[in-house]
Every structure is written in C-alpha cells, then in structure tokens.
C-alpha cells in the first residue's frame, strides 16, 4: 500500500514537502510544486554537484570518479543501438562532460542546460550549450536525459516534445531514480534520490512505461545504473544521521543491487525508448 510521504529538502532549503501518490500511474508528485520562477533558488549551491566540476569533498571525488566510468558505459550503450555515429541531443547537459566525450568520438552533438554556471563551465571546454528546448529546431538519432526527467516542469508537454524531435528510427535514453528499489524503501523519507523539490516527479518502472506509451513511444530495454545505489546510500546516510555509516551504506546498496533482478528494479535505471512500430 503506497501512501503520501513527507520529505525534507536536506541539501539547500531545509523545507518540508509532501510526495503525493498517483495510483493510476504508480508514481509520486512533489507538493507543493514551486513556482517556475522560484525553482532556480533550489539549485543555488556548491553542493549541487551536477552543475560543478568540484572535487572538494569525498562525495565530489566519488561522483567525478564514477562519472568517468559512466561516460564509457553510456557511449557503449548508444553504440549498441546505433552503429553509425549520428546526431545526439543531451538534455540537462550540466557542465558538458557527456557531449564533450561524444564529440571526441565523432558524434554530432548538441546540448541544453538551463543553469548559467554549468553552461559557462561547458563553454570553457569549447562547448556551446543552449539555454532551453525552444532553441532546438532539429530532430536527432539519439536524445539523452541522464537524471533529468524528474526535474522537468511540464512533464506531459516535455514528453510530447521528445517524441516530435526523435527521428523515426531514433532512440531516447532516459535515466531516472526508482522509488521501488530496496535502498529507497530502506531509507524511506531520507532517501537522497527524492531530492525535493528539485525532483518534481518520482518514478517507478511501471510509471515510465505508461507515460511514454501515452504518446506512442515504447520502452524496449531497461539497463541498471549500479553505482547509483552506492552514491545515493552514502548521501542518504548523511541525511539520516549526519555522521556517515560507510559500512551500512555499502551493505544497503549491495543488497539493493542484488535484490533488483527479483524485485522492482535498481536504484536508478536507464530506459531505452523508441517510436512504436507501425503507428499511424
């Protein structure tokens, strides 16, 4: 039985929000939803790591180290669905590491990142990121969203936009946290991947399939992000007790990954999505 959950913004505002359960889609919504003009305030922190290249803390070092490995794995995933190196749009490109990596592998890259500080860091790497989707007019062989869908303000229209800008034989790669994973149930309201109110939506495997099916897109494969369980568990420990229990975090994350195949999935997962075949 799924119920509403009270969750605190541990990283920036210290405000409390409620996760409202939607039984039809089997997902949660963050309530209250901040006004669009106020959302940037919840990202204004040096601790918001995806908008920096910082290596100041243990978490920074762990994140940046895993990021290097994940670049290789994500590129390998793209190549498994596209033999030819075509056009890629990375939405929520952060400081541009992923498209910078792809560019060096001879992909035609484009990126969107609303945060000005992150765009500036990307610019220093020779990348010109767009501020929002309105600046994008092309369609693409690949569109990637690595932990971005949970942040978008207008979910329904965003998914329609993705469909209209994905080429007929193109592939969409969407990575999101999974609230049905073991580590989520263990840490409950302290689970770091709830990350309110920056995460406006909280998905299950079932909900991702449903929301894309509504617009004629289908999930053709689901891939695990096993490292995420460890990073999220460490951060959850920090929120839970301030003093991080490294051993417990390791045990919880390992158990989450081991249970994933027999339960409702991993802490974070990549959904590989394509146009439904033979649609009119």
Residue frames relative to the residue before (quaternion, step in Angstrom):
aa qw qx qy qz dx dy dz
X 1.0000 0.0000 0.0000 0.0000 0.00 0.00 0.00
X 0.1916 -0.8002 0.5620 0.0842 3.58 -0.62 1.13
X 0.0868 -0.8018 0.5913 -0.0007 3.54 -0.90 1.03
X 0.6357 -0.4861 0.4164 0.4315 3.55 -1.30 0.18
X 0.1790 -0.7913 0.5810 0.0652 3.57 -1.11 0.75
X 0.3094 -0.7177 0.5893 0.2046 3.58 -0.99 0.82
X 0.0010 0.8074 -0.5868 0.0623 3.57 -0.77 1.08
X 0.3187 -0.7555 0.5496 0.1598 3.55 -0.99 0.91
X 0.4042 -0.6460 0.5829 0.2819 3.54 -1.19 0.61
X 0.1806 -0.8425 0.5026 0.0701 3.56 0.02 1.34
X 0.7193 0.5188 -0.2609 0.3812 3.57 1.02 -0.72
X 0.8343 0.1777 -0.0716 0.5170 3.63 0.96 -0.72
X 0.8510 0.2409 -0.1142 0.4525 3.60 0.25 -1.24
X 0.2884 -0.7661 0.5055 0.2727 3.60 1.19 -0.63
X 0.4316 0.6870 -0.4703 0.3472 3.62 1.23 0.31
X 0.3613 -0.7107 0.5598 0.2255 3.54 -1.28 0.45
X 0.0953 -0.7768 0.6222 0.0176 3.54 -1.04 0.93
X 0.3431 -0.7146 0.5667 0.2247 3.55 -1.29 0.30
X 0.2795 -0.7180 0.6104 0.1838 3.55 -1.01 0.85
X 0.1925 -0.7947 0.5710 0.0730 3.57 -0.53 1.23
X 0.3312 -0.7754 0.5108 0.1680 3.55 -0.73 1.10
X 0.1809 -0.7509 0.6299 0.0810 3.55 -0.99 0.97
X 0.2759 -0.8134 0.4891 0.1514 3.57 -0.23 1.25
X 0.6063 0.5694 -0.3610 0.4218 3.61 1.13 -0.55
X 0.7698 0.3091 -0.1674 0.5327 3.58 0.97 -0.86
X 0.3053 -0.7692 0.4957 0.2634 3.59 1.30 -0.27
X 0.5614 0.5352 -0.4177 0.4731 3.54 0.70 1.22
X 0.3904 -0.7029 0.5416 0.2453 3.56 -1.32 0.17
X 0.2069 -0.7348 0.6310 0.1383 3.54 -1.32 0.53
X 0.4298 -0.6847 0.5235 0.2691 3.58 -1.05 0.73
X 0.0040 -0.7958 0.6027 -0.0588 3.56 -0.84 1.08
X 0.5041 -0.2689 -0.8129 0.1129 1.58 -1.59 1.93
X 0.4554 -0.6450 0.5379 0.2953 3.53 -1.22 0.56
X 0.4218 -0.7219 0.4745 0.2753 3.62 -0.54 1.06
X 0.5713 -0.5586 0.4656 0.3805 3.55 -1.19 0.52
X 0.6217 -0.5817 0.3745 0.3673 3.55 -1.04 0.79
X 0.6694 0.5131 -0.3001 0.4456 3.59 0.98 -0.82
X 0.6886 0.4863 -0.2743 0.4628 3.59 1.20 -0.50
X 0.5022 0.7026 -0.4085 0.2954 3.59 1.18 -0.46
X 0.6295 0.5521 -0.3689 0.4035 3.67 0.85 -0.76
X 0.5806 0.6021 -0.3726 0.4019 3.60 1.14 -0.59
X 0.6813 0.4962 -0.2818 0.4584 3.57 1.13 -0.65
X 0.6619 0.4648 -0.3045 0.5032 3.58 1.31 0.02
X 0.5545 0.6433 -0.3771 0.3695 3.58 1.30 -0.22
X 0.4991 0.6083 -0.4752 0.3938 3.54 0.16 1.32
X 0.5038 -0.6324 0.4970 0.3150 3.56 -1.10 0.71
X 0.6211 0.5557 -0.3361 0.4388 3.56 1.25 -0.42
X 0.5686 0.5560 -0.4118 0.4448 3.61 1.24 -0.15
X 0.2504 -0.8863 0.3747 0.1070 3.43 0.34 1.46
X 0.6433 0.5459 -0.3483 0.4085 3.63 1.00 -0.61
X 0.6707 0.4609 -0.2963 0.5000 3.59 1.29 -0.17
X 0.7126 0.3624 -0.2534 0.5446 3.58 1.28 0.21
X 0.3454 -0.6828 0.5854 0.2680 3.54 -1.37 0.06
X 0.2496 0.8350 -0.4606 0.1686 3.53 1.29 0.48
X 0.0815 -0.7587 0.6440 0.0556 3.53 -1.26 0.64
X 0.2443 0.8237 -0.4780 0.1824 3.56 1.11 0.76
X 0.8109 0.2305 -0.0886 0.5305 3.58 0.91 -0.91
X 0.7021 -0.4276 0.3536 0.4464 3.53 -1.35 0.06
X 0.6459 0.5175 -0.3184 0.4622 3.58 1.00 -0.82
X 0.6257 0.5389 -0.3314 0.4563 3.58 1.02 -0.81
X 0.6768 0.5022 -0.2876 0.4550 3.55 0.86 -1.02
X 0.6538 0.5092 -0.3094 0.4665 3.58 0.96 -0.90
X 0.6635 0.5171 -0.2987 0.4508 3.57 0.93 -0.95
X 0.6986 0.4716 -0.2775 0.4611 3.58 0.82 -0.99
X 0.6331 0.5307 -0.3316 0.4556 3.60 1.08 -0.68
X 0.6758 0.4772 -0.2841 0.4846 3.55 0.93 -0.94
X 0.5948 0.5868 -0.3599 0.4152 3.58 1.08 -0.72
X 0.6354 0.5366 -0.3290 0.4472 3.59 0.99 -0.81
X 0.6560 0.4913 -0.3012 0.4874 3.57 1.01 -0.83
X 0.6761 0.5181 -0.2998 0.4296 3.57 0.92 -0.93
X 0.5701 0.5850 -0.3867 0.4280 3.61 1.11 -0.56
X 0.6571 0.5030 -0.2951 0.4776 3.56 0.98 -0.90
X 0.6820 0.4987 -0.2867 0.4516 3.58 0.90 -0.96
X 0.6646 0.5014 -0.3065 0.4615 3.58 0.97 -0.83
X 0.6334 0.5155 -0.3290 0.4741 3.57 1.02 -0.77
X 0.6319 0.5297 -0.3226 0.4649 3.57 1.00 -0.82
X 0.6393 0.5232 -0.3191 0.4644 3.58 1.04 -0.79
X 0.6374 0.5191 -0.3246 0.4679 3.59 0.95 -0.84
X 0.6821 0.4958 -0.2885 0.4535 3.58 0.90 -0.93
X 0.6145 0.5579 -0.3545 0.4307 3.60 1.11 -0.55
X 0.7306 0.3661 -0.2261 0.5301 3.60 1.24 -0.39
X 0.7795 0.1980 -0.1120 0.5837 3.59 1.25 -0.36
X 0.2933 -0.7735 0.5414 0.1501 3.56 -0.37 1.28
X 0.7192 0.3874 -0.2274 0.5300 3.54 1.01 -0.86
X 0.3987 -0.7108 0.5272 0.2405 3.55 -0.97 0.87
X 0.0045 -0.8433 0.5347 -0.0546 3.56 -0.19 1.31
X 0.7619 -0.3508 0.2869 0.4628 3.54 -1.16 -0.72
X 0.0813 -0.7917 0.6055 0.0053 3.55 -1.03 0.91
X 0.1092 -0.7482 0.6503 0.0734 3.54 -1.07 0.85
X 0.1247 -0.7758 0.6159 0.0570 3.58 -0.76 1.07
X 0.1670 -0.7961 0.5786 0.0601 3.57 -0.53 1.23
X 0.7703 0.1697 -0.1887 0.5850 3.55 -0.70 1.11
X 0.1264 0.8744 -0.4584 0.0961 3.52 1.04 0.90
X 0.3571 -0.7556 0.4891 0.2498 3.60 1.23 -0.16
X 0.7945 -0.2480 0.2097 0.5132 3.57 -0.82 -1.02
X 0.6228 -0.6371 0.2981 0.3426 3.57 1.27 0.40
X 0.3502 0.7790 -0.4770 0.2073 3.60 1.20 0.15
X 0.6715 0.5130 -0.3168 0.4308 3.59 0.91 -0.87
X 0.7228 0.4102 -0.2772 0.4822 3.61 0.75 -0.92
X 0.5632 0.5704 -0.3867 0.4560 3.58 1.17 -0.43
X 0.6438 0.5140 -0.2988 0.4818 3.56 1.04 -0.87
X 0.6807 0.4886 -0.2870 0.4642 3.59 0.91 -0.95
X 0.6089 0.5664 -0.3458 0.4345 3.56 1.04 -0.77
X 0.6691 0.4925 -0.2870 0.4769 3.56 1.02 -0.81
X 0.6676 0.4473 -0.2820 0.5242 3.57 1.33 -0.32
X 0.5569 -0.6745 0.3349 0.3505 3.57 1.34 0.41
X 0.3838 0.6612 -0.5375 0.3556 3.59 1.04 0.74
X 0.4232 -0.6487 0.5584 0.2970 3.57 -1.26 0.46
X 0.0637 -0.8713 0.4861 -0.0212 3.56 -0.19 1.26
X 0.0128 -0.7360 0.6765 0.0213 3.50 -1.31 0.64
X 0.0648 -0.8165 0.5732 0.0239 3.55 -1.13 0.58
X 0.1837 -0.7531 0.6229 0.1055 3.53 -1.25 0.60
X 0.1308 0.7785 -0.6038 0.1108 3.58 -0.89 0.95
X 0.3181 -0.7943 0.4864 0.1772 3.62 -0.47 1.15
X 0.6428 0.5506 -0.3368 0.4126 3.61 1.09 -0.57
X 0.4205 -0.7520 0.4437 0.2467 3.63 -0.54 1.12
X 0.6373 0.5297 -0.3379 0.4461 3.61 1.01 -0.72
X 0.6501 0.5031 -0.3086 0.4786 3.57 1.02 -0.83
X 0.6386 0.5271 -0.3257 0.4564 3.60 1.00 -0.81
X 0.6378 0.5314 -0.3222 0.4549 3.57 1.04 -0.78
X 0.6419 0.5060 -0.3188 0.4799 3.59 1.01 -0.79
X 0.6375 0.5154 -0.3199 0.4749 3.58 1.06 -0.76
X 0.6266 0.5508 -0.3284 0.4428 3.57 1.02 -0.81
X 0.6367 0.5323 -0.3165 0.4595 3.57 1.07 -0.73
X 0.6585 0.4599 -0.2948 0.5176 3.57 1.32 -0.32
X 0.5940 -0.5991 0.3476 0.4093 3.57 1.31 0.16
X 0.5658 0.5985 -0.3737 0.4266 3.58 1.26 0.34
X 0.2029 -0.7620 0.6048 0.1111 3.55 -1.06 0.82
X 0.0812 -0.8192 0.5677 0.0097 3.57 -0.17 1.29
X 0.4249 -0.6772 0.5393 0.2644 3.55 -1.15 0.69
X 0.5372 -0.6543 0.4328 0.3098 3.56 -1.15 0.62
X 0.8159 -0.0455 0.0449 0.5746 3.61 0.99 -0.74
X 0.7109 -0.4909 0.3129 0.3946 3.54 -1.32 0.28
X 0.5465 0.6250 -0.3985 0.3899 3.60 1.16 -0.44
X 0.6549 0.5202 -0.3019 0.4576 3.57 1.21 -0.50
X 0.6380 0.5188 -0.3139 0.4747 3.59 1.32 -0.11
X 0.0738 -0.8267 0.5578 0.0026 3.59 -0.66 1.12
X 0.6250 0.5689 -0.3315 0.4192 3.60 1.22 -0.36
X 0.3374 -0.6575 0.6076 0.2909 3.52 -1.41 0.00
X 0.2768 -0.8061 0.5181 0.0719 3.55 -1.16 0.64
X 0.5313 -0.5953 0.4994 0.3375 3.53 -1.29 0.52
X 0.7963 0.0873 -0.0232 0.5981 3.56 1.04 -0.81
X 0.0428 -0.7428 0.6666 0.0448 3.54 -1.12 0.78
X 0.0995 -0.8120 0.5744 0.0274 3.57 -0.81 1.00
X 0.0169 -0.7629 0.6462 -0.0089 3.53 -1.16 0.78
X 0.0505 -0.8212 0.5682 -0.0151 3.56 -0.08 1.30
X 0.8149 -0.1756 0.0538 0.5497 3.57 -0.22 1.33
X 0.4510 0.6776 -0.4421 0.3769 3.53 0.84 1.08
X 0.6065 0.6002 -0.3699 0.3675 3.61 0.93 -0.82
X 0.6473 0.5363 -0.3180 0.4384 3.59 1.04 -0.73
X 0.6683 0.5078 -0.2831 0.4641 3.60 1.30 -0.34
X 0.5722 0.6453 -0.3954 0.3159 3.62 1.07 -0.59
X 0.5025 -0.7025 0.4229 0.2741 3.55 -0.96 0.88
X 0.7839 0.1915 -0.0820 0.5849 3.57 0.91 -0.94
X 0.2458 -0.8375 0.4709 0.1278 3.55 0.20 1.32
X 0.6768 0.5185 -0.3059 0.4237 3.59 0.79 -1.00
X 0.7188 0.4331 -0.2576 0.4790 3.59 0.79 -0.97
X 0.5937 0.5635 -0.3634 0.4448 3.57 1.11 -0.59
X 0.6678 0.4929 -0.3020 0.4690 3.58 0.93 -0.87
X 0.6172 0.5247 -0.3413 0.4767 3.59 1.06 -0.68
X 0.6234 0.5336 -0.3294 0.4670 3.58 1.05 -0.79
X 0.6375 0.5331 -0.3280 0.4492 3.59 0.92 -0.87
X 0.6563 0.5167 -0.3092 0.4546 3.57 0.92 -0.91
X 0.7094 0.4770 -0.2669 0.4450 3.58 0.88 -0.94
X 0.7398 0.3890 -0.2239 0.5013 3.62 1.18 -0.43
X 0.5646 0.5527 -0.3937 0.4699 3.56 1.31 0.24
X 0.4514 -0.7055 0.4751 0.2698 3.58 -0.68 1.08
X 0.7280 -0.4799 0.2774 0.4035 3.55 -1.23 0.59
X 0.7858 0.2442 -0.1300 0.5532 3.58 0.90 -0.90
X 0.3903 0.7559 -0.4456 0.2787 3.56 1.27 0.39
X 0.3002 -0.7423 0.5761 0.1642 3.52 -1.37 0.20
X 0.2162 -0.7530 0.6138 0.0974 3.51 -1.03 0.95
X 0.1220 -0.7844 0.6066 0.0433 3.58 -0.90 0.98
X 0.0078 0.8191 -0.5688 0.0736 3.57 -0.51 1.23
X 0.0907 -0.7861 0.6105 0.0329 3.58 -0.70 1.10
X 0.1061 0.7826 -0.6061 0.0944 3.58 -0.86 1.01
X 0.5519 -0.5706 0.4730 0.3823 3.60 -1.24 0.37
X 0.2789 -0.7547 0.5784 0.1344 3.53 -1.25 0.53
X 0.3017 -0.8060 0.4794 0.1717 3.60 -0.29 1.23
X 0.6229 0.5375 -0.3533 0.4453 3.61 1.24 -0.10
X 0.4535 0.6810 -0.4588 0.3465 3.60 1.25 0.01
X 0.6525 -0.5434 0.3602 0.3863 3.56 -1.20 0.53
X 0.6630 0.5114 -0.3282 0.4372 3.62 0.87 -0.85
X 0.6062 0.5458 -0.3524 0.4588 3.60 1.13 -0.58
X 0.6853 0.4680 -0.2856 0.4793 3.58 0.92 -0.88
X 0.6283 0.5438 -0.3374 0.4423 3.60 1.08 -0.70
X 0.7722 0.3539 -0.1921 0.4915 3.59 0.76 -1.00
X 0.2177 -0.8275 0.4926 0.1587 3.57 1.30 -0.34
X 0.8536 -0.0558 0.0271 0.5172 3.65 -0.71 -0.95
X 0.6487 0.5019 -0.3165 0.4766 3.60 1.26 -0.26
X 0.4087 0.7172 -0.4771 0.3016 3.59 1.26 0.02
X 0.4402 -0.7544 0.4261 0.2358 3.55 -0.50 1.22
X 0.6460 0.5510 -0.3269 0.4149 3.60 1.09 -0.60
X 0.4899 0.6014 -0.4676 0.4239 3.61 1.21 0.08
X 0.0368 0.8875 -0.4573 0.0425 3.57 1.20 -0.71
X 0.1321 0.8093 -0.5546 0.1416 3.58 0.79 1.04
X 0.6752 -0.2234 -0.6958 -0.1002 1.57 -2.13 1.33
X 0.3398 0.7424 -0.5103 0.2702 3.60 1.21 0.34
X 0.6922 0.3450 -0.2431 0.5855 3.58 1.12 -0.68
X 0.1947 -0.8149 0.5419 0.0654 3.54 -0.44 1.26
X 0.7618 0.2169 -0.1080 0.6009 3.56 1.27 -0.50
X 0.1437 -0.7812 0.6061 0.0409 3.54 -1.12 0.78
X 0.1817 -0.8675 0.4626 0.0214 3.51 -0.26 1.38
X 0.2286 -0.6723 0.6773 0.1922 3.45 -1.44 0.41
X 0.6827 -0.4527 0.3580 0.4481 3.56 -1.28 0.15
X 0.6509 0.5368 -0.2996 0.4455 3.55 0.97 -0.93
X 0.6789 0.5080 -0.3040 0.4343 3.59 0.89 -0.89
X 0.6242 0.5372 -0.3483 0.4477 3.60 0.99 -0.75
X 0.6396 0.5210 -0.3182 0.4671 3.56 0.95 -0.89
X 0.6876 0.5113 -0.2827 0.4311 3.59 0.87 -0.96
X 0.7136 0.4727 -0.2927 0.4261 3.59 0.75 -0.98
X 0.6764 0.4548 -0.3069 0.4913 3.60 1.09 -0.56
X 0.5885 0.5771 -0.3601 0.4369 3.58 1.11 -0.63
X 0.5908 0.6089 -0.3496 0.3974 3.58 1.09 -0.71
X 0.7698 0.3349 -0.1795 0.5129 3.59 1.08 -0.69
X 0.6224 -0.5786 0.3413 0.4018 3.59 1.22 0.27
X 0.5517 0.5376 -0.4277 0.4729 3.56 1.11 0.72
X 0.1466 -0.8167 0.5540 0.0684 3.57 -0.96 0.81
X 0.4413 -0.6566 0.5476 0.2726 3.53 -1.16 0.73
X 0.1430 -0.8256 0.5440 0.0452 3.58 -0.56 1.18
X 0.7928 0.0163 -0.0184 0.6090 3.59 1.25 -0.28
X 0.1533 -0.7571 0.6277 0.0967 3.56 -1.25 0.55
X 0.0896 -0.8132 0.5750 -0.0028 3.56 -0.71 1.12
X 0.4369 -0.7185 0.4731 0.2628 3.62 -0.96 0.79
X 0.1970 -0.7000 0.6649 0.1708 3.51 -1.36 0.42
X 0.1667 -0.8672 0.4622 0.0809 3.54 0.36 1.29
X 0.6144 0.5608 -0.3570 0.4249 3.60 1.04 -0.65
X 0.5782 0.6288 -0.3751 0.3601 3.58 1.08 -0.69
X 0.6087 0.5732 -0.3544 0.4187 3.58 1.02 -0.77
X 0.6723 0.4959 -0.2979 0.4618 3.59 1.00 -0.80
X 0.6665 0.4924 -0.3052 0.4692 3.58 0.89 -0.89
X 0.6795 0.4895 -0.2881 0.4644 3.58 0.89 -0.96
X 0.6479 0.5160 -0.3227 0.4581 3.60 1.00 -0.77
X 0.6281 0.5236 -0.3322 0.4701 3.60 1.02 -0.74
X 0.6826 0.4757 -0.2829 0.4772 3.56 0.91 -0.91
X 0.6215 0.5368 -0.3302 0.4654 3.59 1.08 -0.72
X 0.6182 0.5378 -0.3324 0.4669 3.58 1.06 -0.75
X 0.6284 0.5397 -0.3217 0.4587 3.57 1.02 -0.82
X 0.6810 0.4732 -0.2820 0.4825 3.58 0.98 -0.85
X 0.6628 0.5492 -0.2963 0.4139 3.55 1.03 -0.87
X 0.8576 0.0570 0.0309 0.5102 3.57 0.77 -1.01
X 0.4747 -0.6852 0.4150 0.3646 3.59 1.33 0.08
X 0.7281 0.2975 -0.1926 0.5867 3.59 1.04 -0.76
X 0.3502 -0.7942 0.4608 0.1851 3.56 -0.38 1.24
X 0.2261 -0.7382 0.6238 0.1214 3.54 -0.89 1.02
X 0.2565 -0.8205 0.4932 0.1332 3.57 0.04 1.33
X 0.6544 0.5256 -0.3202 0.4392 3.57 0.94 -0.87
X 0.6680 0.4925 -0.3064 0.4662 3.57 0.91 -0.89
X 0.6259 0.5361 -0.3362 0.4560 3.58 0.99 -0.81
X 0.6525 0.5118 -0.3079 0.4665 3.57 0.96 -0.88
X 0.6650 0.5076 -0.3021 0.4570 3.59 0.93 -0.89
X 0.6615 0.5060 -0.3069 0.4605 3.58 0.92 -0.91
X 0.6751 0.4995 -0.2946 0.4561 3.58 0.89 -0.94
X 0.6541 0.5072 -0.3099 0.4678 3.57 0.96 -0.87
X 0.6507 0.5093 -0.3086 0.4711 3.56 0.96 -0.87
X 0.6274 0.5432 -0.3284 0.4510 3.57 1.03 -0.81
X 0.6810 0.4807 -0.2854 0.4729 3.58 0.92 -0.88
X 0.6605 0.5086 -0.3088 0.4579 3.58 1.00 -0.79
X 0.6989 0.4703 -0.2659 0.4687 3.57 1.02 -0.79
X 0.5084 0.7232 -0.3918 0.2550 3.55 1.17 -0.64
X 0.6832 0.5102 -0.3036 0.4251 3.57 0.85 -0.94
X 0.7398 0.4004 -0.2215 0.4933 3.57 1.07 -0.70
X 0.7097 0.4172 -0.2575 0.5060 3.59 1.25 -0.13
X 0.7544 -0.3883 0.2881 0.4440 3.56 -0.95 -0.86
X 0.7865 -0.3824 0.1706 0.4539 3.56 1.05 0.71
X 0.6549 -0.5365 0.4018 0.3489 3.50 -1.45 0.13
X 0.7179 -0.4476 0.3277 0.4206 3.55 -1.33 0.29
X 0.7599 -0.0249 0.0039 0.6496 3.55 1.11 -0.78
X 0.0824 -0.8112 0.5789 0.0070 3.56 -1.04 0.78
X 0.3360 -0.6971 0.5930 0.2225 3.52 -1.26 0.56
X 0.1802 -0.7675 0.6090 0.0865 3.56 -0.84 1.04
X 0.2102 -0.7637 0.6029 0.0955 3.55 -0.76 1.11
X 0.0453 -0.8508 0.5168 -0.0833 3.55 -0.45 1.28
X 0.0324 -0.7972 0.6026 -0.0154 3.56 -1.00 0.90
X 0.6314 -0.4838 0.4250 0.4321 3.54 -1.33 0.16
X 0.5104 -0.6154 0.5005 0.3320 3.56 -1.09 0.73
X 0.4496 -0.7057 0.4786 0.2662 3.58 -0.82 0.99
X 0.8502 0.1839 -0.1538 0.4688 3.53 -1.23 0.71
X 0.3830 0.7021 -0.5212 0.2978 3.60 1.11 0.51
X 0.5040 -0.6679 0.4652 0.2891 3.56 -1.10 0.71
